[in-house]
Amino acid sequence: MPDPTQQLLDLLDLDSRGEDWFRGYSPATAGKQVYGGQAVAQALAAAQRTVPYDRPVHSLHGYFVLAGDPRTPIDFFVERVRDGKSFTTRRCAAKQDGHVIFSMEASFQLREPGLEHAVEPPAVPPPETLPTTSALAERLRSFLPRAALERMEQPSALDIRFVEPQAFLTGSAPGATPQSIWFRIIGPLPEDHLLHSALLAYLSDMTLLNTALSAHGLTVFDPAFQIASLDHALWIHRSFRADEWLLYVQDSPNASGARALTRGELFTREGRLVASVAQEGLIRKR
């Protein structure tokens, strides 16, 4: 059986097709549309190829323009916007059949010292005390939507532990309180900050919109709603490893006009804030 972690790493190993032109592919297990986190991660991987190694990404902002087709390769075209003394800016357009499906702008910076402060993580149980997704699937088999059950039973490169599983899987915990998950890539992974940044971009799209739905006792598996990511922003504050536990604390401060705003903060096990995320999504009743 193929190694899921290696398959994920292969997903980020883009083909070079020409100057600042790269090509990526979707996994054979992809659904009907390209996963948004895949587009973000591959666009970042393409942009990183054109930036000096000593300038890690500190922020990216992207828009999902069209639903991507997993059966079609994605071409990533990088524009070198600026190469400054401390900062580097890149723009990337992801295209299929000549149409832009995702656009992104990212900024990279030489590491330098500065002021330090950060919020503290909430008190949550450690990941080892929480059930694995396979154990949850078995426990909630008679309650879970079929789509959720099938997703949870697929081989995965990700070890994920839900702090509040009902809110994510059954929608049975309505309320606009923050929702939290632990996750890590099943490693070990190479010592390469480019790889870990791209993996964090991939993971940062997970479960965000479900946080808005859970405030209403719903989940992303509800067929009565059309759900899609509209944009995505990621800020990386400190170094981290994607193969070590990260706590993803999420909330949704607003939903209106068939859109919902969601936010997330990522902490290491030691409580260091390493990244912040914001995303707006379409949540439209069919």
N, C-alpha and C positions, 0 to 999 in steps of 0.2 A: 504494500500500500504506500503511495507517495507520502512524503513527510509534509504535513500542512505548513510548518514553519518555513521550510525551504521553498515551498510553492509561493508563500507570501513574499519571501525575499526575491524570488525570481520575478514577481510582479513588478518590483521596483527597479529591476535591472533592465533599463530601457535600451533598445537598439538605437545606435547612432546612424542617422540617415543622411546627414549632410551638416553644414555649418549651422549650429544652433537649432537643429531639427532632430527630434527623437521620436521613437515609436514605442507604444506600449500595448499590452494585450490584457484581456480580462480572463479570469480563471474559468475553467470548464464548468465549474459548479455555480457560476453566476446565474442570477434569475433573469427576469425579463428586461431589467435596466441595469446600467452600470452603477455600482454602489458609489455614492457621493464621496466617501472617504478615499476610495481608490483614485478618483479623478484628482482630488486635492493632493494626495501623496505622490502620484505620478507627475503631476505638474511641478511640484516642489522638487522632486528628484531630477527633472529636466533642468529646472532653473539652477539647481546646485551644481550641475555639471559645468556651468559657465562662470562660476564664482570661485575666487581663491579659497583653498581649503581652510585657511585661518580666519575666515569670516562666516561664522554660523548664522543661520537664519534667526531673526528675532521676531518677525511678524509677517503674516500673509493675509490677504483679503481676496476672496474669490466669489464669483457669481455662477450659479448653475443656470445655463441658458436653455439647453435642450436635454431631454432624456437621452443618455448614451445607449447604444446597442452593444451588448457584450459580445456579439458574434463578429463585430467589425473592429479592426485595429484602431487605435487612437493616435493621431499625430500631434506632437507637442512642439510648437514653434515659440522659441524664446527670443525676446527682444531685450537687448542690453540698453536699458534706459539711462543708467548713470553708474560710473565708477569713480567714487570720491575717495578722499584720504581715509575716512573712517567707515563710510557707508557705501553699500552697493545696492542698486535697485534693478530688479528684473521684472519683466512682464511676460506672461506665458498664455498662449491661446491653444486650447485642446480642440482638435477638429476631427470630425468623421464625415467622409464624403463631401469635403469642402465646407461644411457648416460648423461653426463654433458651438461646442456643447458646454464648455466651461472656460472661464477666463480668470486669471489670477495675477495679482501683483504682489511681490515679496521683497522684503528689505533684509539685508545682511549687514553685520557690523563686526568690526574688530573687537575682541574682548578688551574691556577696560574697567578699572575700579570706579565705584561711585557710591552714592547713598544707598542704604539698605533698610527696607521694612517690608513686611508682608502680613497678610491676614493669617489667622490660625485655622487649621482644619477642624471640623466638628468631631465630637467624640463618637466613634463608631466601632463596632466589633472588629477585631483583626481578621484578615481574610481566611486564615486557616480554620476559624470557627464557623465559617459560613459554608453552605452546601455548594458543591460543584453544579454546573448546569445539567450534567447527566443525572445527578441525584435529584435535582429539582424537577427535571422532566419526568422522572419515574414517580416522584411524589405527587405531582400535579397532573398526571397524564389524563385523568378523567375530566379535568377542568380547562386545560389549555386549548386554545384554538389550534387546529391542525397545522397551520402555517408556523405557529410558534414552536410546536413540538418538532416539526421537521427541521427547523433551523437549529434548535438546541441539540439535536441528535447527530448533526453533521460533524465529521472530523474537523477540528479547528486548530489554528496556531495560537489561539487566544485562551488563556485561563481567566475566566470571569466569574466574579462572585457578587451577587446582588445583595445589598444591605436590606432593601425593602422589595423582595421579589414579587409580592402581590401587585404593587403599583406598576411594575414593568410588564408583567406577564398576564394578569387577569383584570387590571383596572379596578380592583376592588378596594383601593385605598384613596378615595377622592380627597382633594385638599391641595392647596398651592404650596406645600412645604417642600424644602429641597429633597432631592432623591440622590442616592449615592451608590456607586459600584466600585469594586476593586477590580483591576485587571492587570495582566502582564502578558507579554509574548513568551511562549514556551521556548526557552533558550537552552544553552547560552548563545548570545549573539556576539559578533565581532566588535572590537573597540573602534567604532567609526561614528562620529557625531552626525555625519550626513545621513547614515542609515537610521539612527535613532530618531532624528528629527522627522524624516519621512514617515517612519512608523507611527510616531505620535500624531502626525497629520492624518494618517489613515484611521487611527483609533478615535480621534477627537470628534468624528462625525457620528459616533455610535450613541444611540438611545436618547439623543437630545430632544427630538420632537415628541418622543413618548412622554417626556416630563410635562409638556403642556397638556397632553391628552389625559394623563393620570390625574390632573387637577379636576377633571370632570368625570372620573371613574371610567375612562376609556383607555384603549391601547392602540398602537399602530397596526394591530392585526384586525381592527374593526373594519369590515368591508363597506360600511356605510359612509366612510370618509375617504376622500382623495388626499393623500399626504405626500409632500415632496419638499426637499430642501431648496431654498431660494438663494441663500448666500451663506458664506462661512468665513469667520475671522479667527485667527489663532495668533496668540502672542506667547513666545517662549521667554521666560524670565531667567531661568537657571538651568544648569546642566542636569542630566538625568539619564537613566537607562530604561529602555522599553521592555527589557527582560526582567526588571524588578518591579515589585508591586507599586501601582499608582492608584490613588484614591481619586475618583472623578465625582465631584459634588456638583449637582445640576439643579437649576430651578428655572421657572418660567414666569417672569414678572408681568407679562401681558399677552392677551389674545384678543384680536378684534379684526374686522374686515376680512375674515377667512385667512388670517395670518396669525402666527404666534412667534413671539420672541423668546428664545431660550439662551441660557448662559451656563458656563461650566468653569470650574477651577480644578486643577490637577495638582495633587500633593504626593510627595514621596511618603514612604512608610514612616520616616522620621518627622514628618510634618512640614517639610519645606515646600512652599508654593513654587511649582516649576513652570506652570503655563495657565493661561486663561483663554476661554473660548466664548464666542457669541455666534448665534445662528438664528436667522428668521426662516420660517417654513410656511408652506401652504397647508392649511387644514380646512378643506372644503367639503361640506356635506354633499354627497352625491344626490 
